[in-house]
Amino acid sequence: MRANVIDLGLMAYQPCVKLQTEVLERVAAGDTESTLLFVEHDPVLTLGAAFHEDNLLLSREEYAERGIAVEPTGRGGDVTYHGPGQLVIYPVFDVSLLGKDLHKWMRGLEETMILTLASFGIEGRRFPPNTGAWAGDAKIAAIGVKVRKWVSMHGIALNCDNDLAPFDLIVPCGIEGYGVTSLTTVLGRDVTPNDAKPAVVRAFEQVFGLSIGPAGRI
């Protein structure tokens, strides 16, 4: 199975959702190949389908004063934070070609992150029943997806060299008692989203048996 990879650079959240939806419709119609989108978002809290209001520790007005948007979204999971320096990975993939097994799809996304971490010498792990990838007792990659017409959207947020302080303003993913970390924090050196992208592409190719084409623009 072939897939495209497109690097969107820095992009606000809602325009990116609109773009994902457009790509999803084209993939579902067979007009384009499955597409892996890379993006960094302006500061935003996204609220998943399992969101609980008490996982926001400030009022919406206080988030706005700090320059952090709050956006509801159709993905699974609770609340998480996105901002510059975090690599957000949106696989808009035809899941029907990967076996129509959504549990396997989620575990595969976790495996891409575990392999990505391994490429940096970090031992990543799962922490069931919580979805995502962890380094020790801290989450390093959050995962939340939506599947429509057997095509996926939303996806993975991998902390690279982003500011982690905004995570203290929420209960990340609704999980109490555990923190978040980043590639930069774990390794003690700067690791940017651009540093992580080649490892992510290789991991997707390995886990899902893909041949991923060169980066482009929409």
Backbone as ProteinMPNN parsed JSONL, in Angstrom:
{"seq_chain_A": "MRANVIDLGLMAYQPCVKLQTEVLERVAAGDTESTLLFVEHDPVLTLGAAFHEDNLLLSREEYAERGIAVEPTGRGGDVTYHGPGQLVIYPVFDVSLLGKDLHKWMRGLEETMILTLASFGIEGRRFPPNTGAWAGDAKIAAIGVKVRKWVSMHGIALNCDNDLAPFDLIVPCGIEGYGVTSLTTVLGRDVTPNDAKPAVVRAFEQVFGLSIGPAGRI", "coords_chain_A": {"N_chain_A": [[0.845, -1.197, 0.0], [0.542, 2.179, -0.875], [1.332, 5.493, 0.299], [0.993, 9.021, 0.712], [3.091, 11.656, 2.008], [2.711, 14.7, 3.599], [3.857, 17.812, 4.538], [2.687, 20.248, 6.559], [3.667, 22.345, 7.975], [3.46, 25.077, 10.282], [0.232, 25.463, 11.513], [-3.047, 26.616, 12.165], [-5.56, 25.078, 14.284], [-8.371, 24.553, 13.514], [-8.529, 25.132, 10.648], [-6.882, 23.034, 9.842], [-8.342, 20.767, 10.573], [-10.458, 21.036, 8.774], [-9.05, 20.681, 6.381], [-8.136, 18.036, 6.743], [-10.619, 16.713, 6.665], [-11.392, 17.184, 4.025], [-9.367, 15.783, 2.666], [-9.913, 13.227, 3.655], [-12.421, 12.692, 2.431], [-11.607, 12.56, -0.229], [-9.825, 10.394, -0.149], [-11.617, 8.368, 0.642], [-13.246, 8.288, -1.607], [-11.548, 7.26, -3.431], [-9.97, 8.97, -4.865], [-7.499, 9.887, -4.168], [-4.4, 8.806, -2.69], [-3.888, 7.188, 0.513], [-2.885, 9.416, 3.103], [-0.314, 10.886, 4.952], [-0.181, 13.366, 7.235], [1.862, 15.926, 8.446], [2.131, 18.332, 11.031], [2.464, 21.348, 12.94], [0.751, 22.885, 15.584], [-0.74, 26.071, 16.399], [-0.979, 27.26, 19.817], [-3.306, 25.265, 21.496], [-6.032, 23.692, 23.151], [-7.484, 20.586, 22.723], [-10.589, 18.94, 22.748], [-11.741, 15.789, 23.304], [-14.076, 13.097, 22.432], [-14.604, 11.846, 24.829], [-14.396, 13.803, 26.721], [-14.197, 15.416, 29.905], [-15.419, 18.065, 31.774], [-14.208, 18.835, 34.171], [-11.56, 18.311, 33.786], [-10.372, 20.47, 32.71], [-8.486, 22.891, 34.159], [-8.561, 25.594, 34.408], [-10.624, 28.474, 33.671], [-12.328, 29.005, 30.53], [-11.957, 31.564, 29.675], [-9.614, 32.255, 31.01], [-7.776, 30.583, 29.754], [-7.874, 31.72, 27.209], [-6.785, 34.229, 27.77], [-4.18, 33.479, 28.112], [-3.443, 32.915, 25.598], [-4.245, 30.5, 24.542], [-6.23, 28.507, 22.627], [-9.437, 26.811, 22.856], [-10.822, 23.947, 21.679], [-13.501, 21.924, 20.634], [-13.59, 18.539, 19.436], [-13.951, 15.741, 17.174], [-12.526, 13.464, 17.735], [-11.458, 10.469, 19.553], [-10.939, 10.104, 23.149], [-9.859, 12.405, 25.789], [-8.975, 15.584, 27.017], [-6.254, 17.319, 25.505], [-3.124, 19.007, 24.894], [-1.846, 21.047, 22.273], [0.924, 22.53, 20.623], [3.471, 24.742, 19.242], [6.504, 23.079, 18.347], [5.692, 20.594, 19.022], [5.174, 17.604, 17.353], [2.549, 16.924, 15.344], [0.725, 14.285, 14.036], [-1.164, 13.236, 11.483], [-2.64, 10.567, 10.244], [-4.362, 10.085, 7.454], [-5.847, 7.631, 6.484], [-6.843, 4.802, 4.523], [-8.41, 2.62, 6.241], [-9.703, 0.284, 5.696], [-8.105, -1.115, 3.977], [-6.27, -2.076, 5.654], [-7.299, -4.087, 7.127], [-9.7, -3.542, 8.496], [-9.853, -3.441, 11.289], [-10.204, -1.875, 14.099], [-9.158, -1.887, 16.672], [-6.686, -3.101, 16.238], [-5.635, -1.141, 14.58], [-5.336, 1.047, 16.359], [-3.461, -0.058, 18.155], [-1.401, -0.371, 16.361], [-0.764, 2.305, 15.762], [0.249, 3.071, 18.251], [2.491, 1.427, 18.216], [3.992, 2.586, 16.156], [4.924, 4.832, 17.442], [6.429, 3.759, 19.53], [8.473, 2.548, 18.063], [9.531, 4.835, 16.866], [10.503, 6.188, 19.13], [12.432, 4.313, 19.892], [14.28, 4.64, 17.861], [15.595, 6.847, 18.705], [16.886, 5.909, 20.844], [15.324, 5.554, 23.076], [13.407, 3.768, 25.382], [10.285, 3.026, 24.76], [6.867, 2.492, 25.82], [3.668, 0.816, 26.148], [0.784, 1.645, 28.14], [-1.598, 0.242, 29.263], [-4.934, 0.622, 30.645], [-4.664, 2.917, 29.154], [-4.462, 4.845, 26.24], [-1.775, 5.485, 23.991], [1.752, 6.425, 23.927], [4.45, 5.856, 26.129], [7.206, 7.064, 28.066], [8.952, 5.741, 30.483], [7.216, 6.698, 33.357], [5.792, 8.729, 32.219], [3.746, 10.302, 29.796], [4.527, 10.496, 26.393], [3.582, 10.574, 23.858], [0.438, 11.29, 22.654], [-2.639, 9.793, 21.623], [-5.445, 9.944, 19.573], [-8.256, 9.216, 17.684], [-10.502, 9.307, 14.836], [-12.728, 7.478, 12.81], [-14.168, 7.403, 9.683], [-16.226, 6.255, 7.095], [-14.469, 4.192, 6.837], [-12.055, 5.47, 6.73], [-9.406, 7.059, 8.343], [-8.961, 9.856, 10.616], [-7.601, 12.669, 12.48], [-5.234, 11.795, 15.108], [-1.95, 11.494, 16.209], [0.003, 13.041, 18.733], [3.17, 13.967, 19.208], [5.453, 14.793, 21.586], [8.108, 16.895, 21.142], [10.198, 19.261, 21.154], [8.589, 21.01, 22.476], [7.042, 23.429, 24.699], [6.286, 22.257, 27.836], [4.844, 23.257, 29.93], [2.093, 24.155, 29.572], [0.645, 21.77, 29.866], [0.319, 21.507, 32.559], [-1.892, 22.919, 33.096], [-4.112, 21.493, 32.663], [-5.777, 18.275, 33.067], [-4.032, 16.004, 31.632], [-5.253, 14.135, 28.958], [-7.123, 13.192, 30.681], [-5.964, 11.655, 32.643], [-5.06, 11.107, 35.832], [-2.359, 11.846, 38.081], [-0.108, 11.255, 36.615], [2.587, 12.451, 34.611], [3.69, 14.381, 31.729], [6.096, 14.123, 29.085], [8.905, 14.807, 26.899], [10.777, 14.309, 23.819], [13.039, 15.936, 23.883], [13.292, 16.485, 26.646], [13.699, 13.913, 27.753], [16.05, 13.084, 26.477], [17.826, 15.11, 27.002], [18.756, 16.957, 25.21], [18.19, 19.139, 22.411], [15.517, 18.134, 20.415], [13.881, 18.424, 17.561], [10.662, 18.764, 15.844], [11.271, 18.428, 13.09], [13.525, 16.82, 13.287], [12.358, 14.474, 14.153], [10.607, 13.611, 12.168], [11.634, 11.93, 9.93], [12.073, 9.493, 11.296], [9.495, 8.878, 12.132], [8.19, 8.455, 9.665], [9.589, 6.172, 8.768], [8.797, 4.373, 10.767], [6.006, 4.182, 10.359], [6.033, 3.016, 7.811], [7.189, 0.555, 8.432], [5.447, -0.611, 10.381], [2.912, -0.675, 9.139], [3.373, -1.702, 6.642], [3.832, 0.029, 4.495], [4.591, 2.016, 1.566], [5.877, 5.038, 1.522], [5.562, 8.116, -0.027], [7.509, 11.013, -1.163], [7.72, 14.108, 0.727], [5.304, 16.726, 0.341], [3.179, 19.422, -0.75], [-0.141, 20.602, -0.059]], "CA_chain_A": [[0.0, 0.0, 0.0], [1.282, 3.435, -0.944], [0.766, 6.65, 0.993], [1.704, 10.284, 0.564], [3.368, 12.401, 3.234], [2.629, 16.132, 3.324], [4.266, 18.615, 5.691], [1.896, 21.474, 6.547], [4.315, 23.396, 8.75], [2.657, 25.582, 11.407], [-1.131, 25.684, 11.006], [-4.069, 26.651, 13.202], [-6.218, 23.789, 14.422], [-9.594, 24.362, 12.747], [-8.253, 24.943, 9.217], [-6.298, 21.712, 9.621], [-9.451, 19.811, 10.611], [-11.152, 21.168, 7.487], [-8.206, 20.047, 5.378], [-8.213, 16.588, 6.953], [-11.924, 16.246, 6.205], [-11.35, 17.188, 2.563], [-8.52, 14.666, 2.242], [-10.657, 12.003, 3.968], [-13.421, 12.459, 1.39], [-10.911, 12.161, -1.453], [-9.331, 9.023, 0.046], [-12.781, 7.473, 0.645], [-13.749, 8.194, -2.977], [-10.518, 6.663, -4.278], [-9.379, 10.007, -5.707], [-6.116, 10.111, -3.757], [-3.881, 7.757, -1.825], [-3.796, 7.492, 1.937], [-1.99, 10.557, 3.248], [0.223, 11.166, 6.276], [0.005, 14.801, 7.391], [2.642, 16.449, 9.56], [1.777, 19.717, 11.306], [2.563, 21.909, 14.285], [-0.389, 23.764, 15.785], [-0.736, 27.163, 17.357], [-1.416, 26.727, 21.112], [-4.725, 24.894, 21.514], [-6.514, 22.501, 23.855], [-8.527, 19.9, 21.971], [-11.479, 18.184, 23.632], [-12.215, 14.602, 22.619], [-15.441, 12.63, 22.662], [-14.732, 11.427, 26.229], [-13.981, 14.943, 27.532], [-14.876, 15.794, 31.138], [-15.141, 19.484, 32.007], [-13.321, 19.068, 35.316], [-10.159, 18.144, 33.388], [-9.855, 21.816, 32.469], [-8.195, 23.438, 35.485], [-8.829, 27.023, 34.345], [-11.802, 28.829, 32.877], [-12.007, 29.221, 29.122], [-11.458, 32.934, 29.567], [-8.221, 32.27, 31.458], [-6.966, 30.01, 28.672], [-7.803, 32.727, 26.147], [-5.834, 35.256, 28.211], [-2.829, 32.915, 27.955], [-3.222, 32.668, 24.18], [-4.519, 29.086, 24.244], [-7.599, 28.251, 22.179], [-10.082, 25.585, 23.322], [-11.601, 23.485, 20.526], [-14.071, 20.578, 20.636], [-13.194, 17.759, 18.269], [-14.65, 14.462, 17.099], [-11.659, 12.308, 17.992], [-11.614, 9.831, 20.848], [-10.098, 10.591, 24.229], [-10.277, 13.535, 26.615], [-8.344, 16.846, 26.637], [-4.803, 17.391, 25.408], [-2.586, 20.299, 24.448], [-0.957, 21.104, 21.11], [1.598, 23.808, 20.451], [4.708, 24.681, 18.457], [7.514, 22.177, 18.895], [5.086, 19.253, 19.121], [4.867, 17.055, 16.029], [1.229, 16.308, 15.25], [0.774, 13.329, 12.926], [-2.531, 12.867, 11.115], [-2.719, 9.589, 9.161], [-5.675, 9.992, 6.794], [-5.562, 6.34, 5.848], [-7.926, 3.867, 4.232], [-8.231, 1.528, 7.205], [-10.249, -0.956, 5.129], [-6.992, -1.834, 3.352], [-5.424, -2.572, 6.743], [-7.99, -5.166, 7.809], [-10.947, -3.119, 9.156], [-9.741, -3.822, 12.695], [-9.861, -0.603, 14.72], [-8.275, -2.163, 17.812], [-5.353, -3.315, 15.656], [-5.21, 0.164, 14.096], [-4.845, 1.824, 17.489], [-2.213, -0.644, 18.645], [-0.386, -0.062, 15.361], [-0.321, 3.687, 15.963], [1.142, 3.047, 19.411], [3.752, 0.794, 17.826], [4.801, 3.543, 15.401], [5.592, 5.725, 18.381], [7.443, 2.981, 20.24], [9.608, 2.42, 17.144], [10.132, 6.161, 16.735], [11.297, 6.414, 20.338], [13.59, 3.412, 19.85], [15.28, 5.191, 16.936], [16.336, 7.843, 19.477], [17.477, 5.242, 22.0], [14.399, 5.629, 24.207], [12.54, 2.591, 25.519], [8.882, 3.401, 24.904], [5.986, 1.4, 26.24], [2.242, 1.031, 26.317], [0.369, 1.71, 29.536], [-3.032, -0.017, 29.225], [-5.826, 0.797, 29.495], [-4.51, 4.248, 28.584], [-3.937, 4.854, 24.882], [-0.645, 6.388, 23.779], [3.089, 5.875, 24.148], [5.003, 6.385, 27.376], [8.621, 6.896, 28.387], [8.862, 5.626, 31.936], [5.875, 6.953, 33.867], [5.279, 9.964, 31.627], [3.287, 10.143, 28.413], [5.307, 11.262, 25.429], [2.78, 10.684, 22.634], [-0.998, 11.084, 22.852], [-3.295, 9.27, 20.422], [-6.905, 10.021, 19.535], [-8.61, 9.117, 16.267], [-11.873, 9.131, 14.379], [-12.769, 6.758, 11.543], [-15.424, 7.579, 8.953], [-16.133, 5.6, 5.784], [-13.259, 3.381, 6.958], [-10.871, 6.31, 6.573], [-9.067, 7.65, 9.642], [-8.461, 11.223, 10.731], [-6.953, 12.966, 13.762], [-4.076, 10.91, 15.177], [-0.907, 11.391, 17.224], [0.762, 14.238, 19.106], [4.459, 13.547, 19.767], [6.165, 15.921, 22.19], [9.503, 16.959, 20.699], [10.85, 20.296, 21.958], [7.536, 21.957, 22.855], [6.884, 23.837, 26.092], [5.399, 21.321, 28.542], [4.127, 23.931, 31.013], [0.635, 24.182, 29.415], [0.018, 20.532, 30.334], [0.003, 21.683, 33.974], [-3.152, 23.656, 33.17], [-5.177, 20.524, 32.391], [-5.476, 16.887, 33.417], [-3.791, 15.526, 30.267], [-5.96, 12.913, 28.546], [-7.967, 12.76, 31.786], [-5.233, 10.67, 33.458], [-4.533, 11.774, 37.034], [-1.22, 11.279, 38.782], [1.019, 10.985, 35.723], [2.973, 13.635, 33.87], [4.044, 14.261, 30.316], [7.5, 14.402, 28.814], [9.204, 15.062, 25.491], [12.067, 13.786, 23.366], [14.084, 16.83, 24.372], [13.446, 16.3, 28.089], [14.254, 12.586, 28.042], [17.404, 12.948, 25.944], [18.675, 16.18, 27.487], [19.254, 17.747, 24.071], [17.076, 19.572, 21.572], [15.041, 17.273, 19.339], [12.799, 19.18, 16.955], [9.777, 17.974, 14.973], [11.972, 18.038, 11.859], [14.401, 15.687, 13.613], [11.554, 13.274, 14.389], [9.787, 13.205, 11.012], [12.107, 10.743, 9.206], [11.861, 8.293, 12.115], [8.058, 8.578, 12.105], [7.895, 7.865, 8.359], [10.111, 4.789, 8.764], [7.971, 3.553, 11.663], [4.738, 3.901, 9.658], [6.31, 2.046, 6.745], [7.457, -0.756, 9.018], [4.285, -1.165, 11.09], [1.75, -0.874, 8.273], [3.768, -2.234, 5.348], [3.58, 1.088, 3.526], [5.624, 2.728, 0.825], [5.441, 6.428, 1.699], [6.204, 8.974, -0.995], [8.194, 12.193, -0.65], [6.891, 15.186, 1.275], [4.809, 17.678, -0.643], [2.254, 20.452, -0.24], [-1.497, 20.613, -0.618]], "C_chain_A": [[0.879, 1.245, 0.0], [0.559, 4.508, -0.139], [1.622, 7.867, 0.666], [2.06, 10.822, 1.945], [3.44, 13.878, 2.871], [2.919, 16.894, 4.605], [3.571, 19.971, 5.598], [2.566, 22.622, 7.293], [3.484, 23.783, 9.959], [1.283, 25.98, 10.878], [-2.095, 25.693, 12.179], [-4.903, 25.376, 13.166], [-7.414, 23.619, 13.483], [-9.369, 24.28, 11.235], [-7.655, 23.575, 8.902], [-7.363, 20.624, 9.678], [-10.209, 19.84, 9.29], [-10.361, 20.485, 6.386], [-8.236, 18.533, 5.517], [-9.507, 16.018, 6.4], [-11.966, 16.183, 4.677], [-10.515, 16.023, 2.036], [-9.224, 13.342, 2.498], [-11.669, 11.685, 2.874], [-12.764, 11.997, 0.096], [-10.352, 10.747, -1.337], [-10.498, 8.031, -0.019], [-13.326, 7.258, -0.764], [-12.745, 7.544, -3.925], [-9.825, 7.656, -5.179], [-7.941, 10.348, -5.324], [-5.69, 8.975, -2.846], [-3.983, 8.169, -0.362], [-2.673, 8.502, 2.149], [-1.605, 10.757, 4.706], [0.533, 12.655, 6.354], [0.857, 15.083, 8.62], [2.267, 17.911, 9.761], [2.225, 20.074, 12.717], [1.425, 22.908, 14.43], [-0.021, 24.973, 16.64], [-1.293, 26.633, 18.682], [-2.931, 26.497, 21.174], [-4.931, 23.687, 22.42], [-7.605, 21.888, 23.011], [-9.266, 18.948, 22.898], [-12.063, 17.007, 22.858], [-13.623, 14.199, 23.025], [-15.67, 12.217, 24.11], [-14.364, 12.552, 27.198], [-14.866, 15.136, 28.759], [-14.443, 17.209, 31.515], [-14.167, 19.711, 33.157], [-11.854, 18.787, 35.0], [-9.55, 19.424, 32.827], [-9.686, 22.488, 33.822], [-8.37, 24.95, 35.556], [-10.142, 27.254, 33.601], [-11.378, 29.044, 31.428], [-11.465, 30.632, 28.897], [-9.987, 33.009, 29.973], [-7.301, 31.626, 30.416], [-6.791, 31.033, 27.553], [-6.803, 33.821, 26.506], [-4.391, 34.793, 28.052], [-2.526, 32.592, 26.491], [-3.448, 31.238, 23.757], [-5.987, 28.936, 23.852], [-8.123, 26.958, 22.797], [-11.056, 25.14, 22.234], [-12.169, 22.092, 20.763], [-13.68, 19.853, 19.354], [-13.878, 16.396, 18.315], [-13.788, 13.252, 17.389], [-12.013, 11.653, 19.317], [-10.722, 10.482, 21.889], [-10.654, 11.827, 24.905], [-9.563, 14.803, 26.126], [-6.834, 16.67, 26.505], [-4.411, 18.749, 24.851], [-1.729, 20.1, 23.203], [-0.322, 22.485, 21.049], [2.855, 23.644, 19.63], [5.776, 23.835, 19.158], [6.998, 20.772, 19.147], [4.762, 18.8, 17.705], [3.506, 16.365, 16.086], [1.176, 15.531, 13.943], [-0.648, 12.877, 12.65], [-2.497, 11.862, 9.964], [-4.152, 9.513, 8.621], [-5.589, 8.775, 5.88], [-6.854, 5.56, 5.602], [-7.727, 2.627, 5.106], [-8.794, 0.212, 6.668], [-9.155, -1.773, 4.453], [-6.046, -2.426, 4.387], [-6.179, -3.558, 7.631], [-9.28, -4.805, 8.526], [-10.986, -3.545, 10.621], [-9.269, -2.585, 13.457], [-8.99, -0.784, 15.951], [-6.836, -2.338, 17.308], [-4.786, -1.988, 15.139], [-4.626, 1.01, 15.229], [-3.534, 1.263, 18.024], [-1.073, -0.396, 17.654], [0.133, 1.358, 15.486], [0.598, 3.785, 17.178], [2.506, 2.473, 19.029], [4.613, 1.746, 16.995], [5.545, 4.472, 16.34], [6.671, 4.998, 19.17], [8.685, 2.803, 19.365], [10.304, 3.762, 16.936], [11.018, 6.466, 17.934], [12.563, 5.559, 20.32], [14.679, 3.952, 18.936], [16.113, 6.282, 17.596], [16.967, 7.227, 20.736], [16.615, 5.291, 23.241], [13.539, 4.371, 24.222], [11.11, 3.061, 25.79], [8.042, 2.21, 25.306], [4.535, 1.826, 26.153], [1.924, 1.063, 27.809], [-1.146, 1.499, 29.587], [-3.666, 0.178, 30.603], [-5.699, 2.158, 28.818], [-3.872, 4.152, 27.2], [-2.777, 5.835, 24.784], [0.668, 5.662, 23.937], [3.733, 6.614, 25.301], [6.51, 6.148, 27.415], [8.711, 6.9, 29.906], [7.424, 5.833, 32.374], [5.27, 8.243, 33.32], [4.87, 9.712, 30.177], [4.09, 11.057, 27.509], [4.57, 11.442, 24.112], [1.331, 10.352, 22.95], [-1.625, 10.658, 21.532], [-4.806, 9.391, 20.582], [-7.353, 10.085, 18.087], [-10.124, 9.105, 16.074], [-11.805, 8.405, 13.05], [-14.149, 6.94, 10.926], [-15.242, 7.032, 7.551], [-14.882, 4.729, 5.703], [-11.996, 4.157, 6.588], [-10.646, 7.041, 7.888], [-8.76, 9.133, 9.508], [-8.091, 11.472, 12.183], [-5.765, 12.003, 13.925], [-3.206, 11.058, 16.392], [-0.285, 12.757, 17.478], [2.02, 13.777, 19.842], [5.185, 14.772, 20.291], [7.642, 15.857, 21.807], [10.267, 17.984, 21.532], [9.848, 21.379, 22.354], [7.591, 22.278, 24.351], [5.881, 22.897, 26.762], [4.557, 21.995, 29.619], [2.61, 23.968, 30.807], [-0.066, 22.896, 29.852], [-0.338, 20.614, 31.82], [-1.332, 22.402, 34.17], [-4.357, 22.781, 32.886], [-4.833, 19.215, 33.1], [-5.274, 16.178, 32.079], [-4.434, 14.168, 29.993], [-6.846, 12.362, 29.664], [-7.303, 11.771, 32.717], [-4.589, 11.4, 34.639], [-3.278, 11.074, 37.526], [-0.018, 10.954, 37.925], [1.315, 12.239, 34.909], [3.166, 13.361, 32.401], [5.52, 14.586, 30.171], [7.68, 14.612, 27.32], [10.523, 14.406, 25.124], [13.216, 14.628, 23.909], [14.351, 16.627, 25.859], [14.13, 14.981, 28.408], [15.73, 12.516, 27.63], [18.361, 14.03, 26.45], [19.35, 16.966, 26.388], [18.057, 18.098, 23.2], [16.781, 18.549, 20.482], [13.797, 17.943, 18.774], [11.839, 18.259, 16.204], [10.46, 17.543, 13.679], [12.923, 16.879, 12.087], [13.603, 14.391, 13.688], [10.863, 12.746, 13.134], [10.332, 11.996, 10.256], [11.891, 9.443, 9.983], [10.395, 7.892, 12.116], [7.683, 7.931, 10.777], [8.368, 6.42, 8.314], [9.243, 3.88, 9.618], [6.636, 3.218, 11.011], [4.938, 2.892, 8.538], [6.475, 0.644, 7.321], [6.204, -1.381, 9.618], [3.158, -1.531, 10.128], [2.105, -1.384, 6.883], [3.577, -1.246, 4.22], [4.822, 1.411, 2.706], [5.17, 4.178, 0.786], [6.268, 7.322, 0.791], [6.798, 10.214, -0.371], [7.23, 13.266, -0.17], [6.496, 16.154, 0.169], [3.938, 18.707, 0.037], [0.883, 20.234, -0.848], [-1.801, 22.044, -1.045]], "O_chain_A": [[1.832, 1.352, 0.772], [-0.652, 4.444, 0.075], [2.814, 7.752, 0.382], [1.411, 10.485, 2.935], [4.151, 14.259, 1.941], [2.296, 16.646, 5.637], [3.829, 20.747, 4.678], [2.083, 23.753, 7.248], [2.87, 22.926, 10.594], [1.178, 26.739, 9.915], [-1.978, 24.871, 13.088], [-4.949, 24.68, 12.152], [-7.47, 22.645, 12.733], [-9.972, 23.424, 10.587], [-7.891, 23.021, 7.828], [-7.3, 19.659, 8.916], [-10.562, 18.793, 8.749], [-10.933, 19.787, 5.549], [-8.35, 17.822, 4.519], [-9.507, 14.974, 5.748], [-12.511, 15.239, 4.105], [-10.904, 15.355, 1.077], [-9.155, 12.431, 1.673], [-11.769, 10.539, 2.436], [-13.302, 11.137, -0.601], [-10.393, 9.981, -2.301], [-10.389, 6.982, -0.655], [-13.813, 6.174, -1.084], [-13.057, 7.305, -5.092], [-9.166, 7.269, -6.144], [-7.244, 11.025, -6.079], [-6.53, 8.265, -2.293], [-4.145, 9.347, -0.043], [-1.646, 8.458, 1.472], [-2.465, 10.792, 5.587], [1.399, 13.154, 5.634], [0.606, 14.547, 9.7], [2.103, 18.652, 8.792], [2.348, 19.205, 13.579], [1.157, 23.688, 13.516], [0.875, 24.915, 17.482], [-2.02, 25.64, 18.673], [-3.724, 27.408, 20.936], [-4.106, 22.774, 22.451], [-8.549, 22.573, 22.62], [-8.666, 18.25, 23.715], [-12.788, 17.195, 21.881], [-14.272, 14.857, 23.838], [-16.808, 12.232, 24.579], [-14.055, 12.292, 28.361], [-16.091, 15.04, 28.689], [-13.251, 17.511, 31.568], [-13.387, 20.663, 33.132], [-10.991, 18.998, 35.852], [-8.362, 19.465, 32.507], [-10.661, 22.636, 34.558], [-8.333, 25.528, 36.642], [-10.692, 26.342, 32.984], [-10.197, 29.242, 31.144], [-10.619, 30.854, 28.03], [-9.205, 33.734, 29.359], [-6.173, 32.078, 30.221], [-5.696, 31.194, 27.015], [-6.058, 34.289, 25.645], [-3.486, 35.609, 27.878], [-1.463, 32.053, 26.183], [-2.917, 30.795, 22.738], [-6.879, 29.207, 24.655], [-7.338, 26.106, 23.214], [-11.998, 25.859, 21.903], [-11.415, 21.165, 21.061], [-13.467, 20.479, 18.316], [-14.328, 15.955, 19.372], [-14.266, 12.121, 17.299], [-12.774, 12.208, 20.11], [-9.863, 11.302, 21.566], [-11.779, 12.246, 24.631], [-9.552, 15.066, 24.923], [-6.212, 15.959, 27.295], [-5.252, 19.528, 24.402], [-0.988, 19.123, 23.089], [-0.956, 23.486, 21.382], [3.267, 22.519, 19.348], [5.927, 23.872, 20.379], [7.773, 19.865, 19.45], [4.139, 19.539, 16.942], [3.329, 15.362, 16.778], [1.532, 16.045, 12.883], [-1.268, 12.214, 13.481], [-2.339, 12.265, 8.811], [-5.037, 8.944, 9.26], [-5.303, 8.877, 4.687], [-7.816, 5.649, 6.366], [-6.979, 1.714, 4.757], [-8.406, -0.86, 7.133], [-9.264, -2.996, 4.363], [-5.135, -3.181, 4.048], [-5.757, -3.836, 8.753], [-9.907, -5.684, 9.117], [-12.028, -3.96, 11.128], [-8.077, -2.276, 13.464], [-8.163, 0.077, 16.25], [-5.895, -1.79, 17.882], [-3.585, -1.744, 15.252], [-3.562, 1.612, 15.082], [-2.604, 2.015, 18.313], [0.08, -0.231, 18.054], [1.33, 1.599, 15.336], [1.605, 4.493, 17.145], [3.544, 2.971, 19.464], [5.838, 1.722, 17.111], [6.68, 4.858, 16.061], [7.724, 5.572, 19.447], [9.812, 2.894, 19.853], [11.53, 3.818, 16.842], [12.143, 6.943, 17.781], [13.64, 6.029, 20.689], [15.866, 3.751, 19.195], [17.201, 6.612, 17.123], [17.51, 7.938, 21.581], [17.114, 5.092, 24.348], [13.008, 3.962, 23.189], [10.773, 3.443, 26.911], [8.455, 1.061, 25.15], [4.21, 3.012, 26.093], [2.696, 0.572, 28.633], [-1.898, 2.421, 29.904], [-3.019, -0.069, 31.62], [-6.54, 2.517, 27.994], [-2.869, 3.463, 27.014], [-2.792, 6.89, 25.418], [0.705, 4.439, 24.065], [3.591, 7.828, 25.442], [7.017, 5.167, 26.871], [8.564, 7.945, 30.54], [6.511, 5.214, 31.827], [4.332, 8.786, 33.905], [5.553, 9.006, 29.435], [4.306, 12.23, 27.813], [4.883, 12.345, 23.337], [1.028, 9.269, 23.45], [-1.206, 11.096, 20.461], [-5.369, 8.99, 21.601], [-6.871, 10.93, 17.333], [-10.899, 8.921, 17.012], [-10.919, 8.68, 12.241], [-15.168, 6.669, 11.562], [-14.237, 7.303, 6.894], [-14.309, 4.552, 4.628], [-10.993, 3.57, 6.183], [-11.584, 7.58, 8.476], [-8.357, 9.61, 8.447], [-8.248, 10.589, 13.026], [-5.327, 11.436, 12.924], [-3.652, 10.782, 17.505], [-0.073, 13.534, 16.547], [1.945, 13.263, 20.957], [5.499, 15.686, 19.529], [8.334, 14.885, 22.113], [10.915, 17.621, 22.513], [10.224, 22.536, 22.543], [8.115, 21.504, 25.152], [4.749, 22.763, 26.296], [3.648, 21.372, 30.168], [1.88, 23.825, 31.787], [-1.253, 22.926, 30.176], [-1.201, 19.874, 32.29], [-1.839, 22.479, 35.289], [-5.49, 23.261, 32.867], [-3.747, 19.063, 33.659], [-6.254, 15.784, 31.446], [-4.191, 13.191, 30.7], [-7.272, 11.208, 29.611], [-7.983, 11.111, 33.503], [-3.682, 12.213, 34.457], [-3.147, 9.856, 37.403], [0.982, 10.438, 38.423], [0.408, 12.995, 34.562], [2.858, 12.283, 31.892], [6.115, 15.241, 31.027], [6.708, 14.596, 26.564], [11.292, 13.999, 25.995], [14.238, 14.096, 24.342], [15.505, 16.6, 26.286], [15.038, 14.934, 29.237], [16.555, 11.956, 28.352], [19.578, 13.879, 26.336], [20.398, 17.574, 26.604], [17.027, 17.425, 23.25], [17.667, 18.15, 19.727], [12.77, 18.017, 19.449], [12.165, 17.098, 15.953], [10.256, 16.42, 13.216], [13.117, 16.047, 11.201], [14.109, 13.328, 13.328], [10.565, 11.554, 13.049], [9.555, 11.09, 9.956], [11.564, 8.413, 9.394], [10.077, 6.703, 12.104], [6.932, 6.956, 10.762], [7.632, 5.538, 7.871], [8.979, 2.739, 9.239], [6.18, 2.078, 11.101], [4.104, 2.009, 8.34], [5.965, -0.33, 6.768], [5.93, -2.559, 9.386], [2.521, -2.574, 10.282], [1.227, -1.489, 6.026], [3.203, -1.628, 3.111], [5.948, 1.115, 3.106], [4.201, 4.514, 0.106], [7.498, 7.3, 0.822], [6.618, 10.453, 0.823], [6.078, 13.326, -0.6], [7.233, 16.374, -0.792], [3.96, 18.846, 1.26], [0.745, 19.758, -1.975], [-2.89, 22.32, -1.55]]}, "name": "protein", "num_of_chains": 1, "seq": "MRANVIDLGLMAYQPCVKLQTEVLERVAAGDTESTLLFVEHDPVLTLGAAFHEDNLLLSREEYAERGIAVEPTGRGGDVTYHGPGQLVIYPVFDVSLLGKDLHKWMRGLEETMILTLASFGIEGRRFPPNTGAWAGDAKIAAIGVKVRKWVSMHGIALNCDNDLAPFDLIVPCGIEGYGVTSLTTVLGRDVTPNDAKPAVVRAFEQVFGLSIGPAGRI"}
